[in-house]
């Protein structure tokens, strides 16, 4: 009553191939592979979103350093 024999597994695989066909089995495995790839991509996107950009601090005044993406001209426009 222990494990199944080799002949048992051959018969099981034969029945599965006859019921589903080899084309259907390969398409199901392709869908599984696409799902795994999408899952991995989603996990890597989440990791990239969680890491904030490092912010430098002005050591003299103890205030955050100005953002290099903002030019001095745009700051003057906001003030005046």
PyMOL Python script that loads the backbone (N, CA, C, O; Angstrom):
from pymol import cmd

cmd.read_pdbstr("""\
ATOM      1  N   UNK A   1       0.823  -1.200   0.000  1.00  0.00           N
ATOM      2  CA  UNK A   1       0.000   0.000   0.000  1.00  0.00           C
ATOM      3  C   UNK A   1       0.860   1.253   0.000  1.00  0.00           C
ATOM      4  O   UNK A   1       0.309   2.353   0.055  1.00  0.00           O
ATOM      5  N   UNK A   2       2.166   1.145  -0.058  1.00  0.00           N
ATOM      6  CA  UNK A   2       3.069   2.288  -0.013  1.00  0.00           C
ATOM      7  C   UNK A   2       2.981   3.142  -1.256  1.00  0.00           C
ATOM      8  O   UNK A   2       1.895   3.567  -1.650  1.00  0.00           O
ATOM      9  N   UNK A   3       4.107   3.391  -1.869  1.00  0.00           N
ATOM     10  CA  UNK A   3       4.136   4.256  -3.049  1.00  0.00           C
ATOM     11  C   UNK A   3       3.623   3.512  -4.280  1.00  0.00           C
ATOM     12  O   UNK A   3       3.575   2.282  -4.312  1.00  0.00           O
ATOM     13  N   UNK A   4       3.246   4.280  -5.276  1.00  0.00           N
ATOM     14  CA  UNK A   4       2.713   3.683  -6.488  1.00  0.00           C
ATOM     15  C   UNK A   4       3.856   3.220  -7.387  1.00  0.00           C
ATOM     16  O   UNK A   4       4.961   3.759  -7.330  1.00  0.00           O
ATOM     17  N   UNK A   5       3.584   2.231  -8.204  1.00  0.00           N
ATOM     18  CA  UNK A   5       4.615   1.694  -9.086  1.00  0.00           C
ATOM     19  C   UNK A   5       4.791   2.591 -10.313  1.00  0.00           C
ATOM     20  O   UNK A   5       3.998   3.502 -10.550  1.00  0.00           O
ATOM     21  N   UNK A   6       5.819   2.322 -11.069  1.00  0.00           N
ATOM     22  CA  UNK A   6       6.101   3.075 -12.282  1.00  0.00           C
ATOM     23  C   UNK A   6       4.969   2.915 -13.289  1.00  0.00           C
ATOM     24  O   UNK A   6       4.604   3.870 -13.975  1.00  0.00           O
ATOM     25  N   UNK A   7       4.417   1.713 -13.376  1.00  0.00           N
ATOM     26  CA  UNK A   7       3.328   1.460 -14.319  1.00  0.00           C
ATOM     27  C   UNK A   7       2.098   2.313 -13.971  1.00  0.00           C
ATOM     28  O   UNK A   7       1.396   2.774 -14.872  1.00  0.00           O
ATOM     29  N   UNK A   8       1.836   2.522 -12.697  1.00  0.00           N
ATOM     30  CA  UNK A   8       0.711   3.354 -12.271  1.00  0.00           C
ATOM     31  C   UNK A   8       0.883   4.787 -12.780  1.00  0.00           C
ATOM     32  O   UNK A   8      -0.057   5.374 -13.316  1.00  0.00           O
ATOM     33  N   UNK A   9       2.085   5.350 -12.612  1.00  0.00           N
ATOM     34  CA  UNK A   9       2.332   6.722 -13.044  1.00  0.00           C
ATOM     35  C   UNK A   9       2.260   6.864 -14.562  1.00  0.00           C
ATOM     36  O   UNK A   9       1.799   7.888 -15.067  1.00  0.00           O
ATOM     37  N   UNK A  10       2.717   5.838 -15.295  1.00  0.00           N
ATOM     38  CA  UNK A  10       2.624   5.865 -16.755  1.00  0.00           C
ATOM     39  C   UNK A  10       1.165   5.892 -17.185  1.00  0.00           C
ATOM     40  O   UNK A  10       0.801   6.645 -18.087  1.00  0.00           O
ATOM     41  N   UNK A  11       0.333   5.088 -16.557  1.00  0.00           N
ATOM     42  CA  UNK A  11      -1.097   5.076 -16.884  1.00  0.00           C
ATOM     43  C   UNK A  11      -1.767   6.401 -16.538  1.00  0.00           C
ATOM     44  O   UNK A  11      -2.599   6.890 -17.301  1.00  0.00           O
ATOM     45  N   UNK A  12      -1.421   6.974 -15.423  1.00  0.00           N
ATOM     46  CA  UNK A  12      -1.998   8.259 -15.030  1.00  0.00           C
ATOM     47  C   UNK A  12      -1.628   9.335 -16.047  1.00  0.00           C
ATOM     48  O   UNK A  12      -2.489  10.105 -16.473  1.00  0.00           O
ATOM     49  N   UNK A  13      -0.359   9.395 -16.439  1.00  0.00           N
ATOM     50  CA  UNK A  13       0.075  10.394 -17.425  1.00  0.00           C
ATOM     51  C   UNK A  13      -0.606  10.159 -18.774  1.00  0.00           C
ATOM     52  O   UNK A  13      -0.958  11.122 -19.456  1.00  0.00           O
ATOM     53  N   UNK A  14      -0.796   8.909 -19.168  1.00  0.00           N
ATOM     54  CA  UNK A  14      -1.465   8.593 -20.423  1.00  0.00           C
ATOM     55  C   UNK A  14      -2.913   9.074 -20.409  1.00  0.00           C
ATOM     56  O   UNK A  14      -3.396   9.630 -21.395  1.00  0.00           O
ATOM     57  N   UNK A  15      -3.600   8.861 -19.297  1.00  0.00           N
ATOM     58  CA  UNK A  15      -4.989   9.307 -19.174  1.00  0.00           C
ATOM     59  C   UNK A  15      -5.065  10.832 -19.217  1.00  0.00           C
ATOM     60  O   UNK A  15      -5.958  11.389 -19.855  1.00  0.00           O
ATOM     61  N   UNK A  16      -4.148  11.501 -18.551  1.00  0.00           N
ATOM     62  CA  UNK A  16      -4.145  12.970 -18.542  1.00  0.00           C
ATOM     63  C   UNK A  16      -3.924  13.516 -19.950  1.00  0.00           C
ATOM     64  O   UNK A  16      -4.610  14.448 -20.370  1.00  0.00           O
ATOM     65  N   UNK A  17      -2.974  12.941 -20.677  1.00  0.00           N
ATOM     66  CA  UNK A  17      -2.702  13.398 -22.039  1.00  0.00           C
ATOM     67  C   UNK A  17      -3.897  13.122 -22.938  1.00  0.00           C
ATOM     68  O   UNK A  17      -4.230  13.947 -23.789  1.00  0.00           O
ATOM     69  N   UNK A  18      -4.545  11.985 -22.766  1.00  0.00           N
ATOM     70  CA  UNK A  18      -5.709  11.672 -23.589  1.00  0.00           C
ATOM     71  C   UNK A  18      -6.884  12.600 -23.294  1.00  0.00           C
ATOM     72  O   UNK A  18      -7.604  12.995 -24.211  1.00  0.00           O
ATOM     73  N   UNK A  19      -7.082  12.947 -22.038  1.00  0.00           N
ATOM     74  CA  UNK A  19      -8.202  13.814 -21.668  1.00  0.00           C
ATOM     75  C   UNK A  19      -7.982  15.262 -22.112  1.00  0.00           C
ATOM     76  O   UNK A  19      -8.877  15.890 -22.678  1.00  0.00           O
ATOM     77  N   UNK A  20      -6.797  15.775 -21.852  1.00  0.00           N
ATOM     78  CA  UNK A  20      -6.554  17.184 -22.095  1.00  0.00           C
ATOM     79  C   UNK A  20      -5.847  17.460 -23.413  1.00  0.00           C
ATOM     80  O   UNK A  20      -5.990  18.553 -23.960  1.00  0.00           O
ATOM     81  N   UNK A  21      -5.104  16.524 -23.929  1.00  0.00           N
ATOM     82  CA  UNK A  21      -4.334  16.751 -25.145  1.00  0.00           C
ATOM     83  C   UNK A  21      -3.032  17.461 -24.836  1.00  0.00           C
ATOM     84  O   UNK A  21      -2.946  18.225 -23.874  1.00  0.00           O
ATOM     85  N   UNK A  22      -2.029  17.212 -25.644  1.00  0.00           N
ATOM     86  CA  UNK A  22      -0.715  17.802 -25.349  1.00  0.00           C
ATOM     87  C   UNK A  22      -0.701  19.310 -25.573  1.00  0.00           C
ATOM     88  O   UNK A  22       0.040  20.020 -24.893  1.00  0.00           O
ATOM     89  N   UNK A  23      -1.504  19.817 -26.512  1.00  0.00           N
ATOM     90  CA  UNK A  23      -1.564  21.259 -26.758  1.00  0.00           C
ATOM     91  C   UNK A  23      -2.138  22.017 -25.585  1.00  0.00           C
ATOM     92  O   UNK A  23      -1.678  23.112 -25.259  1.00  0.00           O
ATOM     93  N   UNK A  24      -3.129  21.447 -24.959  1.00  0.00           N
ATOM     94  CA  UNK A  24      -3.757  22.120 -23.827  1.00  0.00           C
ATOM     95  C   UNK A  24      -2.825  22.153 -22.620  1.00  0.00           C
ATOM     96  O   UNK A  24      -2.766  23.147 -21.896  1.00  0.00           O
ATOM     97  N   UNK A  25      -2.102  21.064 -22.413  1.00  0.00           N
ATOM     98  CA  UNK A  25      -1.171  21.015 -21.280  1.00  0.00           C
ATOM     99  C   UNK A  25      -0.068  22.057 -21.471  1.00  0.00           C
ATOM    100  O   UNK A  25       0.302  22.747 -20.521  1.00  0.00           O
ATOM    101  N   UNK A  26       0.461  22.173 -22.695  1.00  0.00           N
ATOM    102  CA  UNK A  26       1.527  23.155 -22.915  1.00  0.00           C
ATOM    103  C   UNK A  26       1.011  24.585 -22.777  1.00  0.00           C
ATOM    104  O   UNK A  26       1.738  25.463 -22.313  1.00  0.00           O
ATOM    105  N   UNK A  27      -0.238  24.827 -23.176  1.00  0.00           N
ATOM    106  CA  UNK A  27      -0.782  26.179 -23.019  1.00  0.00           C
ATOM    107  C   UNK A  27      -1.009  26.513 -21.548  1.00  0.00           C
ATOM    108  O   UNK A  27      -0.809  27.654 -21.130  1.00  0.00           O
ATOM    109  N   UNK A  28      -1.423  25.525 -20.771  1.00  0.00           N
ATOM    110  CA  UNK A  28      -1.609  25.754 -19.334  1.00  0.00           C
ATOM    111  C   UNK A  28      -0.262  26.052 -18.678  1.00  0.00           C
ATOM    112  O   UNK A  28      -0.167  26.947 -17.838  1.00  0.00           O
ATOM    113  N   UNK A  29       0.772  25.311 -19.053  1.00  0.00           N
ATOM    114  CA  UNK A  29       2.092  25.554 -18.477  1.00  0.00           C
ATOM    115  C   UNK A  29       2.630  26.927 -18.905  1.00  0.00           C
ATOM    116  O   UNK A  29       3.318  27.593 -18.131  1.00  0.00           O
ATOM    117  N   UNK A  30       2.315  27.349 -20.135  1.00  0.00           N
ATOM    118  CA  UNK A  30       2.720  28.680 -20.582  1.00  0.00           C
ATOM    119  C   UNK A  30       2.028  29.770 -19.773  1.00  0.00           C
ATOM    120  O   UNK A  30       2.637  30.785 -19.436  1.00  0.00           O
ATOM    121  N   UNK A  31       0.744  29.553 -19.462  1.00  0.00           N
ATOM    122  CA  UNK A  31       0.014  30.524 -18.644  1.00  0.00           C
ATOM    123  C   UNK A  31       0.583  30.590 -17.228  1.00  0.00           C
ATOM    124  O   UNK A  31       0.651  31.663 -16.628  1.00  0.00           O
ATOM    125  N   UNK A  32       0.986  29.444 -16.703  1.00  0.00           N
ATOM    126  CA  UNK A  32       1.594  29.422 -15.366  1.00  0.00           C
ATOM    127  C   UNK A  32       2.900  30.210 -15.388  1.00  0.00           C
ATOM    128  O   UNK A  32       3.175  30.979 -14.467  1.00  0.00           O
ATOM    129  N   UNK A  33       3.706  30.024 -16.431  1.00  0.00           N
ATOM    130  CA  UNK A  33       4.977  30.746 -16.540  1.00  0.00           C
ATOM    131  C   UNK A  33       4.751  32.254 -16.636  1.00  0.00           C
ATOM    132  O   UNK A  33       5.484  33.030 -16.023  1.00  0.00           O
ATOM    133  N   UNK A  34       3.739  32.676 -17.402  1.00  0.00           N
ATOM    134  CA  UNK A  34       3.427  34.102 -17.507  1.00  0.00           C
ATOM    135  C   UNK A  34       2.988  34.666 -16.164  1.00  0.00           C
ATOM    136  O   UNK A  34       3.343  35.791 -15.811  1.00  0.00           O
ATOM    137  N   UNK A  35       2.222  33.890 -15.419  1.00  0.00           N
ATOM    138  CA  UNK A  35       1.786  34.333 -14.098  1.00  0.00           C
ATOM    139  C   UNK A  35       2.949  34.510 -13.147  1.00  0.00           C
ATOM    140  O   UNK A  35       2.987  35.466 -12.372  1.00  0.00           O
ATOM    141  N   UNK A  36       3.903  33.587 -13.202  1.00  0.00           N
ATOM    142  CA  UNK A  36       5.075  33.690 -12.335  1.00  0.00           C
ATOM    143  C   UNK A  36       5.898  34.923 -12.704  1.00  0.00           C
ATOM    144  O   UNK A  36       6.367  35.640 -11.820  1.00  0.00           O
ATOM    145  N   UNK A  37       6.078  35.176 -13.999  1.00  0.00           N
ATOM    146  CA  UNK A  37       6.835  36.352 -14.438  1.00  0.00           C
ATOM    147  C   UNK A  37       6.147  37.641 -13.993  1.00  0.00           C
ATOM    148  O   UNK A  37       6.806  38.581 -13.549  1.00  0.00           O
ATOM    149  N   UNK A  38       4.821  37.680 -14.113  1.00  0.00           N
ATOM    150  CA  UNK A  38       4.083  38.873 -13.701  1.00  0.00           C
ATOM    151  C   UNK A  38       4.204  39.088 -12.199  1.00  0.00           C
ATOM    152  O   UNK A  38       4.319  40.223 -11.736  1.00  0.00           O
ATOM    153  N   UNK A  39       4.178  38.000 -11.444  1.00  0.00           N
ATOM    154  CA  UNK A  39       4.318  38.098  -9.987  1.00  0.00           C
ATOM    155  C   UNK A  39       5.694  38.644  -9.613  1.00  0.00           C
ATOM    156  O   UNK A  39       5.808  39.529  -8.765  1.00  0.00           O
ATOM    157  N   UNK A  40       6.741  38.111 -10.251  1.00  0.00           N
ATOM    158  CA  UNK A  40       8.096  38.588  -9.955  1.00  0.00           C
ATOM    159  C   UNK A  40       8.259  40.054 -10.324  1.00  0.00           C
ATOM    160  O   UNK A  40       8.895  40.812  -9.591  1.00  0.00           O
ATOM    161  N   UNK A  41       7.685  40.464 -11.466  1.00  0.00           N
ATOM    162  CA  UNK A  41       7.777  41.858 -11.882  1.00  0.00           C
ATOM    163  C   UNK A  41       7.046  42.759 -10.892  1.00  0.00           C
ATOM    164  O   UNK A  41       7.532  43.840 -10.558  1.00  0.00           O
ATOM    165  N   UNK A  42       5.888  42.322 -10.425  1.00  0.00           N
ATOM    166  CA  UNK A  42       5.138  43.098  -9.446  1.00  0.00           C
ATOM    167  C   UNK A  42       5.887  43.240  -8.135  1.00  0.00           C
ATOM    168  O   UNK A  42       5.863  44.301  -7.511  1.00  0.00           O
ATOM    169  N   UNK A  43       6.551  42.172  -7.718  1.00  0.00           N
ATOM    170  CA  UNK A  43       7.324  42.238  -6.475  1.00  0.00           C
ATOM    171  C   UNK A  43       8.507  43.191  -6.625  1.00  0.00           C
ATOM    172  O   UNK A  43       8.804  43.947  -5.700  1.00  0.00           O
ATOM    173  N   UNK A  44       9.185  43.171  -7.769  1.00  0.00           N
ATOM    174  CA  UNK A  44      10.322  44.066  -7.953  1.00  0.00           C
ATOM    175  C   UNK A  44       9.853  45.515  -8.078  1.00  0.00           C
ATOM    176  O   UNK A  44      10.557  46.423  -7.638  1.00  0.00           O
ATOM    177  N   UNK A  45       8.686  45.748  -8.665  1.00  0.00           N
ATOM    178  CA  UNK A  45       8.145  47.109  -8.745  1.00  0.00           C
ATOM    179  C   UNK A  45       7.798  47.625  -7.359  1.00  0.00           C
ATOM    180  O   UNK A  45       8.013  48.802  -7.070  1.00  0.00           O
ATOM    181  N   UNK A  46       7.265  46.770  -6.498  1.00  0.00           N
ATOM    182  CA  UNK A  46       6.940  47.182  -5.133  1.00  0.00           C
ATOM    183  C   UNK A  46       8.200  47.542  -4.364  1.00  0.00           C
ATOM    184  O   UNK A  46       8.209  48.513  -3.607  1.00  0.00           O
ATOM    185  N   UNK A  47       9.269  46.765  -4.551  1.00  0.00           N
ATOM    186  CA  UNK A  47      10.518  47.059  -3.865  1.00  0.00           C
ATOM    187  C   UNK A  47      11.086  48.397  -4.320  1.00  0.00           C
ATOM    188  O   UNK A  47      11.624  49.146  -3.504  1.00  0.00           O
ATOM    189  N   UNK A  48      10.976  48.704  -5.588  1.00  0.00           N
ATOM    190  CA  UNK A  48      11.501  49.968  -6.106  1.00  0.00           C
ATOM    191  C   UNK A  48      10.684  51.153  -5.596  1.00  0.00           C
ATOM    192  O   UNK A  48      11.238  52.227  -5.363  1.00  0.00           O
ATOM    193  N   UNK A  49       9.377  50.973  -5.420  1.00  0.00           N
ATOM    194  CA  UNK A  49       8.518  52.056  -4.953  1.00  0.00           C
ATOM    195  C   UNK A  49       8.730  52.355  -3.466  1.00  0.00           C
ATOM    196  O   UNK A  49       8.540  53.493  -3.038  1.00  0.00           O
ATOM    197  N   UNK A  50       9.116  51.362  -2.683  1.00  0.00           N
ATOM    198  CA  UNK A  50       9.233  51.540  -1.235  1.00  0.00           C
ATOM    199  C   UNK A  50      10.481  52.315  -0.842  1.00  0.00           C
ATOM    200  O   UNK A  50      10.506  52.927   0.226  1.00  0.00           O
ATOM    201  N   UNK A  51      11.522  52.307  -1.678  1.00  0.00           N
ATOM    202  CA  UNK A  51      12.773  52.973  -1.322  1.00  0.00           C
ATOM    203  C   UNK A  51      12.695  54.450  -1.695  1.00  0.00           C
ATOM    204  O   UNK A  51      12.693  54.779  -2.881  1.00  0.00           O
ATOM    205  N   UNK A  52      12.630  55.349  -0.709  1.00  0.00           N
ATOM    206  CA  UNK A  52      12.578  56.783  -1.039  1.00  0.00           C
ATOM    207  C   UNK A  52      13.960  57.277  -1.468  1.00  0.00           C
ATOM    208  O   UNK A  52      14.983  56.679  -1.135  1.00  0.00           O
ATOM    209  N   UNK A  53      13.962  58.359  -2.200  1.00  0.00           N
ATOM    210  CA  UNK A  53      15.218  58.959  -2.635  1.00  0.00           C
ATOM    211  C   UNK A  53      15.920  59.560  -1.422  1.00  0.00           C
ATOM    212  O   UNK A  53      15.268  60.151  -0.561  1.00  0.00           O
ATOM    213  N   UNK A  54      17.228  59.416  -1.346  1.00  0.00           N
ATOM    214  CA  UNK A  54      17.946  59.977  -0.192  1.00  0.00           C
ATOM    215  C   UNK A  54      17.887  61.498  -0.230  1.00  0.00           C
ATOM    216  O   UNK A  54      17.974  62.114  -1.292  1.00  0.00           O
ATOM    217  N   UNK A  55      17.742  62.077   0.923  1.00  0.00           N
ATOM    218  CA  UNK A  55      17.621  63.529   1.050  1.00  0.00           C
ATOM    219  C   UNK A  55      18.844  64.026   1.814  1.00  0.00           C
ATOM    220  O   UNK A  55      19.140  63.528   2.901  1.00  0.00           O
ATOM    221  N   UNK A  56      19.542  64.986   1.265  1.00  0.00           N
ATOM    222  CA  UNK A  56      20.726  65.525   1.934  1.00  0.00           C
ATOM    223  C   UNK A  56      20.318  66.652   2.875  1.00  0.00           C
ATOM    224  O   UNK A  56      19.313  67.329   2.655  1.00  0.00           O
ATOM    225  N   UNK A  57      21.102  66.841   3.914  1.00  0.00           N
ATOM    226  CA  UNK A  57      20.817  67.882   4.901  1.00  0.00           C
ATOM    227  C   UNK A  57      21.987  68.859   4.905  1.00  0.00           C
ATOM    228  O   UNK A  57      23.153  68.465   4.902  1.00  0.00           O
ATOM    229  N   UNK A  58      21.641  70.142   4.911  1.00  0.00           N
ATOM    230  CA  UNK A  58      22.643  71.196   4.997  1.00  0.00           C
ATOM    231  C   UNK A  58      23.219  71.152   6.408  1.00  0.00           C
ATOM    232  O   UNK A  58      22.498  71.389   7.377  1.00  0.00           O
ATOM    233  N   UNK A  59      24.510  70.850   6.533  1.00  0.00           N
ATOM    234  CA  UNK A  59      25.100  70.661   7.863  1.00  0.00           C
ATOM    235  C   UNK A  59      25.245  71.966   8.634  1.00  0.00           C
ATOM    236  O   UNK A  59      25.255  71.954   9.865  1.00  0.00           O
ATOM    237  N   UNK A  60      25.357  73.074   7.943  1.00  0.00           N
ATOM    238  CA  UNK A  60      25.575  74.345   8.635  1.00  0.00           C
ATOM    239  C   UNK A  60      24.280  74.795   9.314  1.00  0.00           C
ATOM    240  O   UNK A  60      24.295  75.150  10.493  1.00  0.00           O
ATOM    241  N   UNK A  61      23.183  74.785   8.600  1.00  0.00           N
ATOM    242  CA  UNK A  61      21.938  75.314   9.136  1.00  0.00           C
ATOM    243  C   UNK A  61      21.021  74.229   9.689  1.00  0.00           C
ATOM    244  O   UNK A  61      20.063  74.533  10.399  1.00  0.00           O
ATOM    245  N   UNK A  62      21.302  72.972   9.374  1.00  0.00           N
ATOM    246  CA  UNK A  62      20.460  71.896   9.866  1.00  0.00           C
ATOM    247  C   UNK A  62      19.149  71.772   9.109  1.00  0.00           C
ATOM    248  O   UNK A  62      18.231  71.091   9.567  1.00  0.00           O
ATOM    249  N   UNK A  63      19.050  72.422   7.957  1.00  0.00           N
ATOM    250  CA  UNK A  63      17.835  72.363   7.153  1.00  0.00           C
ATOM    251  C   UNK A  63      18.093  71.516   5.908  1.00  0.00           C
ATOM    252  O   UNK A  63      19.241  71.341   5.502  1.00  0.00           O
ATOM    253  N   UNK A  64      17.043  71.000   5.313  1.00  0.00           N
ATOM    254  CA  UNK A  64      17.240  70.197   4.096  1.00  0.00           C
ATOM    255  C   UNK A  64      17.864  71.040   2.987  1.00  0.00           C
ATOM    256  O   UNK A  64      17.561  72.224   2.838  1.00  0.00           O
ATOM    257  N   UNK A  65      18.730  70.413   2.225  1.00  0.00           N
ATOM    258  CA  UNK A  65      19.377  71.087   1.104  1.00  0.00           C
ATOM    259  C   UNK A  65      18.351  71.329   0.003  1.00  0.00           C
ATOM    260  O   UNK A  65      17.377  70.583  -0.099  1.00  0.00           O
ATOM    261  N   UNK A  66      18.544  72.339  -0.811  1.00  0.00           N
ATOM    262  CA  UNK A  66      17.588  72.610  -1.889  1.00  0.00           C
ATOM    263  C   UNK A  66      17.563  71.464  -2.891  1.00  0.00           C
ATOM    264  O   UNK A  66      18.566  70.784  -3.108  1.00  0.00           O
ATOM    265  N   UNK A  67      16.419  71.268  -3.484  1.00  0.00           N
ATOM    266  CA  UNK A  67      16.223  70.202  -4.463  1.00  0.00           C
ATOM    267  C   UNK A  67      16.931  70.593  -5.756  1.00  0.00           C
ATOM    268  O   UNK A  67      16.672  71.673  -6.286  1.00  0.00           O
ATOM    269  N   UNK A  68      17.827  69.735  -6.284  1.00  0.00           N
ATOM    270  CA  UNK A  68      18.548  70.107  -7.504  1.00  0.00           C
ATOM    271  C   UNK A  68      17.635  70.153  -8.730  1.00  0.00           C
ATOM    272  O   UNK A  68      18.012  70.743  -9.743  1.00  0.00           O
ATOM    273  N   UNK A  69      16.460  69.556  -8.669  1.00  0.00           N
ATOM    274  CA  UNK A  69      15.547  69.571  -9.808  1.00  0.00           C
ATOM    275  C   UNK A  69      14.875  70.936  -9.955  1.00  0.00           C
ATOM    276  O   UNK A  69      14.377  71.270 -11.030  1.00  0.00           O
ATOM    277  N   UNK A  70      14.858  71.719  -8.883  1.00  0.00           N
ATOM    278  CA  UNK A  70      14.219  73.045  -8.922  1.00  0.00           C
ATOM    279  C   UNK A  70      15.299  74.075  -9.187  1.00  0.00           C
ATOM    280  O   UNK A  70      16.261  74.184  -8.427  1.00  0.00           O
ATOM    281  N   UNK A  71      15.146  74.815 -10.240  1.00  0.00           N
ATOM    282  CA  UNK A  71      16.147  75.824 -10.578  1.00  0.00           C
ATOM    283  C   UNK A  71      15.867  77.096  -9.777  1.00  0.00           C
ATOM    284  O   UNK A  71      14.736  77.311  -9.339  1.00  0.00           O
ATOM    285  N   UNK A  72      16.874  77.934  -9.581  1.00  0.00           N
ATOM    286  CA  UNK A  72      16.670  79.193  -8.855  1.00  0.00           C
ATOM    287  C   UNK A  72      15.665  80.103  -9.554  1.00  0.00           C
ATOM    288  O   UNK A  72      14.989  80.885  -8.886  1.00  0.00           O
ATOM    289  N   UNK A  73      15.549  80.024 -10.865  1.00  0.00           N
ATOM    290  CA  UNK A  73      14.608  80.882 -11.589  1.00  0.00           C
ATOM    291  C   UNK A  73      13.169  80.542 -11.207  1.00  0.00           C
ATOM    292  O   UNK A  73      12.342  81.443 -11.067  1.00  0.00           O
ATOM    293  N   UNK A  74      12.859  79.269 -11.039  1.00  0.00           N
ATOM    294  CA  UNK A  74      11.485  78.904 -10.679  1.00  0.00           C
ATOM    295  C   UNK A  74      11.178  79.298  -9.240  1.00  0.00           C
ATOM    296  O   UNK A  74      10.032  79.607  -8.912  1.00  0.00           O
ATOM    297  N   UNK A  75      12.200  79.290  -8.372  1.00  0.00           N
ATOM    298  CA  UNK A  75      11.963  79.709  -6.998  1.00  0.00           C
ATOM    299  C   UNK A  75      11.658  81.210  -6.939  1.00  0.00           C
ATOM    300  O   UNK A  75      10.819  81.643  -6.149  1.00  0.00           O
ATOM    301  N   UNK A  76      12.342  82.004  -7.780  1.00  0.00           N
ATOM    302  CA  UNK A  76      12.079  83.455  -7.801  1.00  0.00           C
ATOM    303  C   UNK A  76      10.671  83.749  -8.323  1.00  0.00           C
ATOM    304  O   UNK A  76      10.006  84.676  -7.859  1.00  0.00           O
ATOM    305  N   UNK A  77      10.232  82.952  -9.288  1.00  0.00           N
ATOM    306  CA  UNK A  77       8.878  83.137  -9.832  1.00  0.00           C
ATOM    307  C   UNK A  77       7.828  82.848  -8.756  1.00  0.00           C
ATOM    308  O   UNK A  77       6.800  83.523  -8.688  1.00  0.00           O
ATOM    309  N   UNK A  78       8.089  81.852  -7.925  1.00  0.00           N
ATOM    310  CA  UNK A  78       7.142  81.513  -6.858  1.00  0.00           C
ATOM    311  C   UNK A  78       7.086  82.607  -5.806  1.00  0.00           C
ATOM    312  O   UNK A  78       6.016  82.892  -5.268  1.00  0.00           O
ATOM    313  N   UNK A  79       8.235  83.230  -5.501  1.00  0.00           N
ATOM    314  CA  UNK A  79       8.277  84.246  -4.471  1.00  0.00           C
ATOM    315  C   UNK A  79       7.714  85.582  -4.959  1.00  0.00           C
ATOM    316  O   UNK A  79       7.108  86.322  -4.184  1.00  0.00           O
ATOM    317  N   UNK A  80       7.902  85.874  -6.177  1.00  0.00           N
ATOM    318  CA  UNK A  80       7.559  87.223  -6.631  1.00  0.00           C
ATOM    319  C   UNK A  80       6.494  87.204  -7.608  1.00  0.00           C
ATOM    320  O   UNK A  80       6.083  88.258  -8.094  1.00  0.00           O
TER     321      UNK A  80
END
""", "prot")
cmd.dss("prot")
cmd.show_as("cartoon", "prot")
cmd.util.cbc("prot")
cmd.orient("prot")
